[in-house]
Amino acid sequence: MSKKVILLFGGSSEERLVSVASAQNLAAQYNFSELIFQDKKEALYKVSSDELFSHQNVFVSEFVPKEASFAPNLSGAVDYLAGKVVFMGFHGSQGENGEVQSLFEKHRICFTGSGSSASRTAFEKNLAKDVMSNTGNLMAEEIKFNIKDIGGLTSKFEKFFQKHKKIVIKPTSSGSSFGLHIVESQEHLMKVLSEIKTSEFPVYLMENFIKGRELTVGVTQIENDLVALPASEVVLNEGRSFDYNGKYLGTGTKEITPATLTDAELEAAQKLAIESHLAFHCYGYSRTDMILAPDGPYFLETNTLPGLSKPSFIPQQLLAADISMKNFIEEQIRLAECRYEANEV
């Protein structure tokens, strides 16, 4: 690896705390040339490994760098990043909606993970389902709506709820289950619709709730091969949903890696993960969430920059597959270095 490798983390998204946790795990496994943190106002800071590792309560406390910023935003740092490899430690909207990737592609800055088109399509849940509808995989029935149109669609929503009895309402563009609601009564439906009228997310999906086992399966590229990792299962306590507290603070949830599945179930789950990765033209690695129902796995979403903190699913699955985190990082850097040579973005 001939280029300097920068770990870029933090950011302005709702998952910036997760990003810092990922950075701690990544920096513990690989000696990056530099660590660059972006705060929620988008300013960039150079930080030391000691500074990063000393940060406590990472999933609930904001990281505050000690030194002054060296650039107001990423656009102002493209000259500094030129000729280097950026390991993308971002998560959530800013990391996965394609904007950062588009900037790097424009300036031909090498970076890890999927390109702007794959990121944008996979992140927008309604676009993602449009893509996956052509693969023949199972998906929930849906209604897409803008929050400004809620008043005129109430009757349609009520009929959808009456048909399915249990539904999910979620933003089309968010991560870590931010803004997700599971509705099981008419009263709760009206309450949620009232609440989201002032949501920061303008567009939502309403879907029928798929009853089954919640699985997630990572995919990683190793040289020219795509490898589906062991599946993980999320088991929820009664009355819980897999929200931010459940994912990162362990509140009301249990994660099992590898999931206890039959050979046929595992094969179907891994097949869906590979097909999703290919359908979105992901690059390097991805993780696909699904519900395993009696008739097979239902696609939920594909994450193009899934969490890489120590308790995150990809590290869990790499460990179960006997792939070291260091080898995973080095392979992603190698792929980043040759992404433009291979006409990959």
C-alpha positions as CSV (number, residue, x, y, z in Angstrom):
1,M,0.0,0.0,0.0
2,S,1.8,3.0,-1.3
3,K,-0.5,5.8,-0.2
4,K,-1.1,7.4,3.2
5,V,-4.4,6.1,4.7
6,I,-6.6,8.6,6.6
7,L,-9.4,7.4,8.9
8,L,-12.3,9.8,8.5
9,F,-15.0,9.7,11.3
10,G,-17.6,11.7,13.1
11,G,-19.7,13.9,10.9
12,S,-23.0,15.7,11.0
13,S,-25.4,12.7,10.8
14,E,-27.6,11.2,13.5
15,E,-25.1,8.3,13.7
16,R,-22.0,10.4,14.4
17,L,-21.5,8.8,17.9
18,V,-21.5,5.3,16.3
19,S,-18.9,6.6,13.9
20,V,-16.6,7.5,16.8
21,A,-17.1,4.0,18.2
22,S,-16.2,2.5,14.9
23,A,-13.1,4.7,14.7
24,Q,-11.9,3.5,18.1
25,N,-12.2,-0.1,16.9
26,L,-10.6,0.5,13.5
27,A,-7.7,2.5,15.0
28,A,-7.0,-0.2,17.5
29,Q,-6.7,-2.8,14.7
30,Y,-4.7,-0.7,12.1
31,N,-2.1,2.0,12.2
32,F,-3.6,4.8,10.1
33,S,-1.4,7.6,8.9
34,E,-3.8,10.2,10.3
35,L,-7.1,10.4,12.1
36,I,-9.5,13.1,11.0
37,F,-12.6,14.0,12.8
38,Q,-15.5,16.0,11.5
39,D,-17.8,17.7,14.0
40,K,-21.5,18.1,13.5
41,K,-21.0,21.5,12.0
42,E,-18.8,19.8,9.4
43,A,-15.4,21.3,10.5
44,L,-12.4,19.0,10.3
45,Y,-9.8,18.3,13.0
46,K,-6.7,16.2,13.2
47,V,-6.7,14.1,16.3
48,S,-4.3,11.7,18.0
49,S,-4.9,8.1,18.8
50,D,-4.6,8.8,22.5
51,E,-7.3,11.5,22.2
52,L,-9.6,9.1,20.4
53,F,-9.0,6.1,22.7
54,S,-9.5,8.2,25.9
55,H,-13.0,9.2,24.9
56,Q,-15.5,7.4,27.2
57,N,-19.2,6.6,26.9
58,V,-18.8,6.8,23.2
59,F,-22.4,5.9,22.2
60,V,-24.0,8.7,24.3
61,S,-21.3,11.4,24.6
62,E,-20.1,13.8,21.9
63,F,-16.4,13.6,21.0
64,V,-14.8,17.0,21.3
65,P,-11.3,17.5,19.7
66,K,-8.6,19.4,21.6
67,E,-7.0,21.3,18.7
68,A,-8.4,23.9,16.3
69,S,-10.0,22.8,13.0
70,F,-7.8,22.8,9.9
71,A,-10.7,23.0,7.3
72,P,-14.3,24.2,7.4
73,N,-15.6,21.2,5.6
74,L,-14.7,18.3,3.3
75,S,-14.9,20.5,0.2
76,G,-12.2,22.7,1.8
77,A,-10.0,19.7,2.4
78,V,-10.0,18.0,-1.0
79,D,-6.5,19.3,-1.8
80,Y,-5.2,17.9,1.5
81,L,-6.9,14.5,0.8
82,A,-5.6,14.2,-2.8
83,G,-3.3,11.3,-3.3
84,K,-4.3,9.6,-0.1
85,V,-6.8,6.9,0.8
86,V,-9.8,7.8,3.0
87,F,-11.1,5.0,5.1
88,M,-14.8,5.9,5.5
89,G,-15.7,5.7,9.2
90,F,-18.9,7.8,8.7
91,H,-22.3,6.2,9.2
92,G,-25.9,7.4,8.9
93,S,-27.3,9.9,6.4
94,Q,-24.1,11.8,5.7
95,G,-22.0,8.7,5.3
96,E,-24.5,6.6,3.3
97,N,-26.5,9.0,1.2
98,G,-23.8,9.4,-1.4
99,E,-22.9,13.0,-0.9
100,V,-19.4,12.5,0.5
101,Q,-18.7,9.7,-2.1
102,S,-19.8,12.1,-4.9
103,L,-17.4,14.7,-3.7
104,F,-14.5,12.2,-3.6
105,E,-15.4,10.8,-7.0
106,K,-15.4,14.2,-8.5
107,H,-11.8,14.8,-7.3
108,R,-10.8,11.1,-7.7
109,I,-9.9,10.7,-4.1
110,C,-9.6,7.0,-3.2
111,F,-12.1,5.9,-0.5
112,T,-13.4,2.7,1.0
113,G,-16.9,1.4,0.6
114,S,-19.6,1.8,-2.1
115,G,-19.7,4.7,-4.5
116,S,-22.2,7.5,-4.6
117,S,-24.8,5.8,-6.8
118,A,-25.0,2.6,-4.8
119,S,-24.9,4.6,-1.5
120,R,-27.7,6.9,-2.5
121,T,-30.0,4.2,-3.9
122,A,-29.5,1.8,-1.0
123,F,-30.0,4.6,1.6
124,E,-33.3,5.8,0.2
125,K,-35.6,2.9,1.3
126,N,-38.2,3.5,-1.4
127,L,-35.5,3.5,-4.1
128,A,-34.0,0.5,-2.6
129,K,-37.2,-1.4,-2.8
130,D,-37.7,-0.4,-6.4
131,V,-34.3,-1.9,-7.2
132,M,-35.0,-5.1,-5.2
133,S,-38.4,-5.5,-6.8
134,N,-36.5,-6.7,-9.9
135,T,-34.7,-9.5,-8.1
136,G,-37.7,-11.6,-7.2
137,N,-36.9,-11.4,-3.5
138,L,-39.7,-11.1,-0.9
139,M,-40.6,-7.6,0.5
140,A,-43.3,-6.1,2.6
141,E,-46.3,-4.3,1.0
142,E,-45.9,-0.5,1.3
143,I,-47.3,3.0,1.0
144,K,-44.9,5.8,0.4
145,F,-46.0,9.3,1.5
146,N,-44.8,12.8,2.2
147,I,-45.6,14.1,5.7
148,K,-47.3,17.2,4.2
149,D,-49.9,14.9,2.6
150,I,-50.8,13.0,5.8
151,G,-54.1,14.8,6.2
152,G,-55.5,13.7,2.8
153,L,-54.3,10.1,3.2
154,T,-55.8,9.2,6.6
155,S,-58.5,7.0,5.2
156,K,-55.9,5.1,3.0
157,F,-53.7,4.6,6.1
158,E,-56.6,3.3,8.1
159,K,-57.6,0.8,5.5
160,F,-53.9,-0.4,5.2
161,F,-53.8,-0.9,9.0
162,Q,-57.2,-2.7,9.1
163,K,-55.9,-5.1,6.4
164,H,-52.6,-5.9,8.2
165,K,-53.4,-5.3,11.9
166,K,-49.7,-4.5,12.6
167,I,-47.6,-2.1,10.5
168,V,-44.3,-0.3,10.5
169,I,-43.9,3.4,9.8
170,K,-40.3,4.6,9.1
171,P,-38.5,7.4,7.2
172,T,-37.2,6.6,3.8
173,S,-33.8,8.1,4.7
174,S,-32.4,7.3,8.2
175,G,-30.2,4.8,9.9
176,S,-30.1,2.9,13.2
177,S,-33.9,2.8,13.3
178,F,-34.2,6.5,13.9
179,G,-37.9,7.5,13.5
180,L,-39.2,4.0,13.2
181,H,-42.6,3.2,14.7
182,I,-44.4,-0.2,15.1
183,V,-48.1,0.3,15.2
184,E,-50.6,-2.2,16.6
185,S,-53.7,-0.1,17.3
186,Q,-55.9,2.5,15.6
187,E,-55.2,5.0,18.4
188,H,-51.4,4.5,18.1
189,L,-51.6,5.0,14.3
190,M,-53.3,8.4,14.8
191,K,-50.8,9.3,17.4
192,V,-47.8,8.4,15.2
193,L,-49.3,10.2,12.2
194,S,-49.7,13.3,14.3
195,E,-46.2,13.1,15.6
196,I,-44.4,12.7,12.3
197,K,-46.1,15.8,10.8
198,T,-43.3,17.8,12.3
199,S,-40.5,15.2,11.6
200,E,-37.1,16.2,10.3
201,F,-37.6,13.4,7.7
202,P,-40.0,14.5,4.9
203,V,-40.8,11.1,3.3
204,Y,-42.0,7.9,5.0
205,L,-42.9,4.4,4.2
206,M,-45.8,2.5,5.8
207,E,-45.3,-1.3,5.5
208,N,-47.1,-4.4,6.8
209,F,-45.2,-5.9,9.8
210,I,-43.5,-9.2,8.7
211,K,-43.5,-11.7,11.6
212,G,-40.4,-13.7,11.8
213,R,-36.7,-13.8,12.9
214,E,-34.7,-10.6,12.5
215,L,-31.4,-11.4,10.7
216,T,-28.6,-9.4,9.3
217,V,-25.9,-10.7,7.0
218,G,-22.6,-9.0,6.0
219,V,-20.9,-9.3,2.6
220,T,-17.2,-8.6,2.1
221,Q,-15.1,-8.6,-1.1
222,I,-11.9,-10.6,-0.9
223,E,-9.9,-10.1,-4.0
224,N,-12.3,-11.0,-6.8
225,D,-14.7,-13.0,-4.7
226,L,-17.8,-11.9,-2.7
227,V,-18.1,-13.7,0.6
228,A,-21.3,-13.8,2.6
229,L,-20.5,-13.7,6.3
230,P,-22.3,-15.8,9.0
231,A,-25.7,-14.4,9.8
232,S,-26.6,-12.6,13.1
233,E,-29.9,-12.7,14.8
234,V,-31.5,-10.0,16.9
235,V,-33.8,-11.3,19.6
236,L,-36.0,-8.6,21.2
237,N,-37.5,-8.6,24.6
238,E,-41.3,-8.4,24.7
239,G,-42.5,-5.0,23.7
240,R,-39.2,-3.8,22.5
241,S,-38.1,-2.6,19.0
242,F,-34.5,-2.7,17.7
243,D,-33.9,1.1,18.2
244,Y,-30.7,3.0,18.9
245,N,-30.7,2.0,22.5
246,G,-31.2,-1.6,21.6
247,K,-28.5,-1.6,18.9
248,Y,-25.7,0.1,20.8
249,L,-26.6,0.1,24.5
250,G,-28.0,-3.5,24.6
251,T,-31.4,-2.3,26.0
252,G,-34.0,-5.0,25.6
253,T,-32.2,-6.9,22.9
254,K,-29.9,-9.9,22.5
255,E,-27.6,-10.4,19.4
256,I,-26.6,-13.9,18.4
257,T,-23.7,-14.5,16.0
258,P,-23.7,-16.9,14.3
259,A,-27.4,-17.2,14.3
260,T,-28.8,-20.7,14.9
261,L,-30.2,-21.6,11.4
262,T,-30.7,-24.7,9.3
263,D,-28.4,-25.0,6.3
264,A,-31.3,-24.0,4.0
265,E,-32.2,-21.0,6.1
266,L,-28.6,-19.8,6.2
267,E,-28.2,-20.4,2.5
268,A,-31.3,-18.3,1.7
269,A,-30.2,-15.5,4.0
270,Q,-26.7,-15.3,2.5
271,K,-28.1,-15.5,-1.0
272,L,-30.3,-12.5,-0.3
273,A,-27.3,-10.6,1.1
274,I,-25.2,-11.3,-2.0
275,E,-28.0,-10.5,-4.4
276,S,-28.7,-7.2,-2.6
277,H,-25.0,-6.3,-2.7
278,L,-24.9,-7.0,-6.4
279,A,-28.3,-5.3,-7.2
280,F,-27.1,-2.0,-5.7
281,H,-23.6,-2.4,-7.2
282,C,-22.0,-2.1,-3.7
283,Y,-18.2,-2.1,-3.5
284,G,-16.0,-3.6,-0.8
285,Y,-18.6,-4.6,1.8
286,S,-22.2,-4.2,2.8
287,R,-24.7,-5.6,5.3
288,T,-28.3,-6.5,4.5
289,D,-31.1,-6.7,7.1
290,M,-34.0,-9.1,6.6
291,I,-36.8,-10.9,8.3
292,L,-36.8,-14.7,8.1
293,A,-40.5,-15.7,7.8
294,P,-41.9,-19.2,7.1
295,D,-41.9,-18.5,3.4
296,G,-38.3,-17.2,3.3
297,P,-36.3,-14.1,4.0
298,Y,-37.9,-10.7,3.4
299,F,-35.6,-7.8,2.4
300,L,-35.6,-4.8,4.7
301,E,-32.5,-2.7,3.7
302,T,-28.9,-2.8,2.7
303,N,-26.4,-0.7,4.6
304,T,-23.5,0.5,2.5
305,L,-21.4,1.7,5.5
306,P,-22.5,-0.5,8.4
307,G,-21.1,0.1,11.8
308,L,-17.6,-1.2,12.5
309,S,-17.5,-0.7,16.3
310,K,-16.4,-3.6,18.4
311,P,-20.0,-4.7,19.2
312,S,-21.2,-4.0,15.6
313,F,-22.5,-6.9,13.4
314,I,-19.7,-6.9,10.8
315,P,-16.9,-7.3,13.4
316,Q,-19.0,-10.0,15.1
317,Q,-19.5,-11.8,11.8
318,L,-15.8,-11.5,10.7
319,L,-14.8,-13.1,14.0
320,A,-17.3,-15.9,13.4
321,A,-15.9,-16.4,9.9
322,D,-12.3,-16.4,11.3
323,I,-11.4,-13.3,9.3
324,S,-9.3,-10.8,11.3
325,M,-10.4,-7.2,11.5
326,K,-6.9,-6.2,10.4
327,N,-7.1,-8.3,7.2
328,F,-10.6,-6.9,6.5
329,I,-9.3,-3.3,6.9
330,E,-6.3,-4.0,4.6
331,E,-8.5,-5.5,1.9
332,Q,-10.8,-2.5,2.0
333,I,-7.9,-0.2,1.6
334,R,-6.5,-2.2,-1.3
335,L,-9.9,-2.1,-3.0
336,A,-10.0,1.7,-2.4
337,E,-6.6,2.2,-4.0
338,C,-7.7,0.5,-7.2
339,R,-11.3,1.6,-7.4
340,Y,-10.8,4.0,-10.3
341,E,-8.5,1.6,-12.1
342,A,-11.2,-1.0,-12.0
343,N,-13.8,1.6,-13.2
344,E,-15.5,1.2,-9.8
345,V,-17.0,4.2,-8.0
